[in-house]
Amino acid sequence: MAAGVSRIFVSHLAGTAVFDPNGDQVGRVRDLVVILRIGNRPPRLLGLVVELSTRRRIFLPMTRVTGIDSGQVISTGVVNVRRFEQRPTERLVLGELLDRRVTLVETGEDVTVLDIAVQQLPARRDWEIDKVFVRKGKGGALRRKAEAFTVEWSAVTGFSLEEQGQGAENLLATFEQLRPADLANVLHHLSAKRRAEVAAALDDDRLADVLEELPEDDQIEILGKLKEERAADVLEAMDPDDAADLLGELPEEDVERLLTLMQPSDAADVRRLMAYEERTAGGLMTTEPIVLQPDATVADALARVRNPDLSPALAAQVYVCRPPDQTPTGKYLGTVHFQRLLRDPPFTLVGAMLDRDLQTLAPNTPLTALTSFFATYDMVAAPVVDDSGSLLGAVTVDDVLDHLLPEDWRETEFHSPPEVTSGG
């Protein structure tokens, strides 16, 4: 541990990079593991849960942590990459102790845990929880007026109890900057109880993004614990193809009930996608590509491409069609690639710069043919057009990959040896 560092709040460790002695990054801190002890003795910090680049989560004992300084953790050269498995006597600090309602011993008041500090014991390599940062009241819109302060671990009680209705705002704050796929990985490794609490605390758009990255079982579990009205709102916020895939795993009566609660236009897109076989272009496509009429300009196209909610694959090209410009459109005329938009003047009409040679896909094109198409033409997205010449949607390469990989690919990692040794 670096000289002068006497106490570390765990919110500052979330997502911190872990390096070996040579300066090579091993992974990132995703949680801290403590063991509760009898009486008022502070919990002992056993180690860190570290996520490797392969997304495997391993346990890094504190005895192998040689320094914590300047936003980084330094480990010894030997890392055991066996998957982390939580034992019954262990608690995850970020996943289980933050946001917990505990009681002040002196006054009996209930307070909320905002953060927890750990400290290395003098002249020893042992670490333990040192302080607890708490807030009186339940927070919410007026939480800035609530009193927040730091107390000794022994000044509060209630950590050993299984809490019902535990909040999630402080856990979420520690992972605020995570990409949806990484936050999904965090949720996947929480208990079912905490997973539901975190899902309830996320806004609809963020939860929709995260659901799209979760394994199927987690998706169904989370959606099933939401109120039906909110479940419908989240489905509306998802990409239509992902919403259709998720609904396809639910009982028919639940599907119809949720579709009825959705906005009619969103429900219509999802119903249309569910009519196609899953492993076909129609079943994989999104119904929301960028569609422009031929008299739109390059400036108009670039304005649409700049939409931060678009995936890079969908932003790579625009599709030019006769009215209407919502799928299913009028006659599909051709595609304009993003690179072409960058080369031509802003006032150029997109109808004058079409790639008419790009092959279109029929909605019943099977997955094997889709794979060959993307490999042959080095495309990241392709138009799906019906027999009448209307654009139905676009298939992106990420959707093709999702269906080529094993069903449990989100829960597995690349093969790693049992021990990785770095340094001398």
SVG drawing of the C-alpha trace seen along z (x, -y; Angstrom):
<svg xmlns="http://www.w3.org/2000/svg" viewBox="-54 -23 67 48">
<polyline fill="none" stroke="black" stroke-width="0.4" points="0.0,0.0 1.3,-3.4 2.7,-5.5 0.3,-8.1 -2.9,-6.2 -4.6,-5.4 -8.2,-4.8 -9.9,-4.0 -13.6,-4.3 -14.8,-1.4 -16.7,-3.6 -13.3,-4.8 -12.1,-1.3 -15.0,-0.2 -13.8,0.2 -10.1,-0.5 -7.5,1.1 -5.4,3.9 -1.8,4.2 0.9,6.7 4.5,5.6 5.5,5.2 2.7,2.6 0.5,5.0 -3.2,4.7 -4.7,7.8 -8.3,6.6 -10.6,4.3 -12.0,4.3 -15.7,5.2 -16.3,5.8 -14.7,6.4 -15.2,9.6 -15.5,9.4 -16.3,11.9 -18.6,10.8 -17.3,11.5 -18.9,12.1 -19.8,9.2 -18.7,5.7 -15.5,6.7 -15.2,5.0 -15.5,7.4 -12.2,8.5 -11.5,7.7 -10.5,11.0 -9.8,9.8 -11.1,8.2 -13.3,9.6 -11.4,8.8 -12.9,9.0 -10.3,10.1 -10.4,9.0 -12.1,12.3 -14.9,11.2 -14.1,14.1 -14.3,12.9 -11.6,14.1 -10.7,13.7 -7.6,11.6 -6.6,12.1 -5.5,8.9 -2.3,10.8 -1.5,10.5 -2.2,6.7 1.1,4.8 -0.2,1.3 -3.3,-0.9 -2.4,-4.3 -3.4,-6.9 -6.5,-5.0 -4.8,-1.7 -4.2,1.6 -0.9,3.3 -0.8,7.1 2.0,9.7 3.0,11.5 0.9,14.6 -2.8,14.5 -5.1,17.5 -7.7,17.3 -10.1,19.8 -13.6,18.4 -14.7,16.6 -17.5,18.3 -18.9,16.6 -19.0,18.7 -22.0,18.6 -20.0,16.7 -18.8,14.0 -20.4,10.7 -19.9,8.5 -19.4,4.9 -20.7,3.2 -23.3,5.8 -24.7,6.4 -23.7,3.8 -24.1,0.5 -27.7,-1.0 -28.5,1.2 -30.7,-0.3 -28.9,0.1 -29.5,-1.3 -27.4,-3.7 -26.6,-1.9 -26.7,-5.1 -30.0,-6.5 -31.8,-3.7 -32.3,-5.7 -32.4,-4.0 -29.8,-5.3 -28.8,-4.3 -25.2,-3.1 -23.8,-5.4 -20.2,-4.2 -17.8,-2.0 -14.1,-2.6 -11.5,0.1 -8.1,-0.3 -4.9,1.8 -4.1,2.6 -0.7,1.2 2.3,3.5 0.1,6.2 -1.2,7.2 -4.7,7.6 -7.5,5.2 -10.8,4.6 -13.8,2.3 -13.0,-0.9 -15.8,-3.4 -19.3,-3.6 -20.6,-6.7 -24.4,-6.9 -27.3,-9.2 -30.4,-9.9 -33.7,-9.7 -34.6,-7.7 -33.2,-10.2 -35.2,-10.7 -35.8,-14.1 -34.9,-15.9 -31.9,-13.8 -29.5,-16.8 -31.1,-18.2 -30.6,-14.9 -27.7,-14.7 -24.8,-12.5 -21.9,-11.6 -19.2,-9.0 -19.3,-6.6 -17.3,-3.7 -18.4,-0.2 -19.4,0.6 -21.7,-2.4 -24.2,-0.7 -26.0,2.6 -28.0,4.6 -25.4,5.7 -25.9,9.3 -29.6,9.3 -31.2,10.2 -32.8,7.0 -36.0,6.7 -36.3,3.8 -32.7,2.8 -32.0,-0.2 -29.6,-0.3 -28.7,-4.0 -25.2,-3.9 -24.3,-0.6 -25.4,-2.1 -23.4,-5.3 -20.2,-3.2 -20.9,-1.7 -22.4,-4.8 -19.8,-5.0 -20.0,-1.3 -21.1,-0.3 -24.4,1.6 -22.6,4.9 -20.3,4.4 -23.2,3.4 -25.1,6.5 -22.1,8.5 -22.3,6.9 -26.0,7.7 -25.5,11.3 -23.2,11.9 -25.5,10.4 -28.0,12.4 -31.5,12.6 -32.7,10.3 -30.1,7.6 -30.5,8.0 -34.2,7.2 -33.4,4.1 -30.9,2.8 -33.2,3.3 -35.9,1.4 -33.6,-1.5 -32.5,-1.8 -34.4,-4.1 -36.3,-2.5 -33.7,-3.3 -30.7,-2.1 -32.5,1.0 -33.5,1.7 -29.8,1.4 -28.7,3.7 -31.4,6.3 -30.2,6.6 -26.8,7.7 -28.0,10.2 -28.4,14.0 -31.9,15.1 -32.7,16.5 -31.7,13.2 -33.9,11.3 -36.9,13.4 -36.3,13.2 -35.9,9.4 -38.9,8.7 -41.1,11.1 -40.4,9.0 -41.3,5.7 -44.9,4.4 -46.6,5.1 -46.9,1.4 -43.2,0.9 -42.2,4.1 -44.1,2.8 -42.3,-0.5 -38.9,1.2 -39.8,3.4 -40.7,0.3 -37.3,-1.1 -35.5,2.0 -34.5,2.5 -37.6,4.2 -35.6,7.3 -34.3,7.8 -37.8,7.2 -39.2,9.7 -36.6,12.3 -37.3,11.8 -41.1,12.0 -40.6,15.1 -39.4,16.9 -42.5,16.0 -45.8,17.8 -48.3,16.7 -50.8,15.2 -48.0,13.0 -46.8,11.9 -50.3,10.7 -50.8,8.9 -47.5,7.0 -48.0,6.2 -51.4,4.7 -49.8,2.4 -47.2,1.2 -47.6,-1.8 -49.5,-0.5 -46.6,-1.5 -44.0,0.2 -46.2,3.3 -46.8,3.5 -43.0,3.5 -42.5,6.3 -45.5,8.4 -44.1,8.1 -40.7,9.4 -42.2,12.2 -44.0,13.4 -40.6,14.4 -38.6,17.5 -35.9,16.5 -32.8,17.5 -33.8,15.6 -33.1,12.1 -36.7,11.1 -36.3,12.5 -32.9,10.9 -33.5,7.5 -34.2,4.2 -37.2,2.2 -35.5,-1.1 -32.6,-1.8 -31.9,-5.3 -34.3,-5.8 -34.3,-9.0 -36.2,-10.1 -34.2,-10.8 -34.5,-14.6 -32.7,-14.6 -29.2,-16.1 -25.9,-14.9 -26.3,-17.3 -29.7,-15.7 -28.1,-12.2 -25.2,-13.2 -27.6,-14.7 -29.3,-11.4 -26.1,-9.5 -24.9,-11.6 -27.8,-10.3 -25.9,-8.9 -28.6,-6.2 -27.7,-4.5 -25.3,-1.6 -22.2,-2.0 -23.5,0.7 -26.8,-1.1 -25.0,-4.4 -22.7,-3.0 -25.2,-3.6 -28.5,-5.1 -31.3,-3.6 -33.0,-5.7 -36.6,-5.0 -39.8,-6.4 -42.4,-7.6 -43.4,-6.5 -40.0,-6.5 -41.1,-4.3 -40.7,-0.6 -42.2,1.0 -41.3,-1.8 -42.1,-2.7 -39.9,-1.4 -36.3,-0.9 -33.9,-2.8 -30.4,-2.1 -27.9,-2.6 -25.5,-5.5 -22.5,-4.5 -21.2,-6.7 -17.8,-7.2 -19.5,-8.5 -21.4,-11.0 -18.0,-12.3 -16.6,-12.8 -19.5,-14.8 -20.6,-18.4 -23.4,-18.9 -25.9,-20.1 -25.6,-17.0 -28.9,-15.0 -28.6,-11.4 -30.7,-10.3 -27.7,-11.1 -25.2,-9.1 -26.8,-5.7 -25.0,-2.3 -27.5,-0.4 -25.2,2.7 -25.5,3.8 -27.4,7.0 -30.6,6.9 -31.8,9.7 -35.2,11.3 -36.8,11.7 -36.7,15.5 -32.9,15.5 -31.5,18.2 -28.7,17.5 -26.1,19.5 -26.7,17.3 -26.5,14.2 -23.1,15.3 -21.8,15.8 -23.2,12.4 -21.5,10.4 -18.2,12.3 -18.3,11.8 -19.1,8.1 -17.4,7.0 -20.6,5.3 -21.7,4.3 -25.4,4.0 -27.6,5.0 -31.1,4.0 -34.0,6.5 -36.5,5.9 -39.7,7.8 -41.0,9.0 -42.8,5.7 -39.6,3.7 -40.3,2.2 -37.6,1.9 -38.6,3.9 -35.5,3.3 -31.8,4.0 -29.7,6.8 -26.5,5.9 -23.5,8.0 -23.8,8.0 -27.2,9.7 -25.7,12.3 -22.9,13.0 -25.3,13.3 -27.0,16.2 -23.8,17.9 -22.3,18.1 -23.4,20.7 -26.6,19.8 -24.6,19.4 -21.8,17.3 -22.5,14.4 -21.9,16.7 -18.6,18.2 -15.1,16.9 -12.2,17.5 -10.1,20.5 -7.5,19.6 -4.8,21.7 -5.3,22.2 -2.4,20.0 -0.9,16.9 2.6,15.9 3.9,12.4 7.2,10.9 10.1,12.6"/>
</svg>
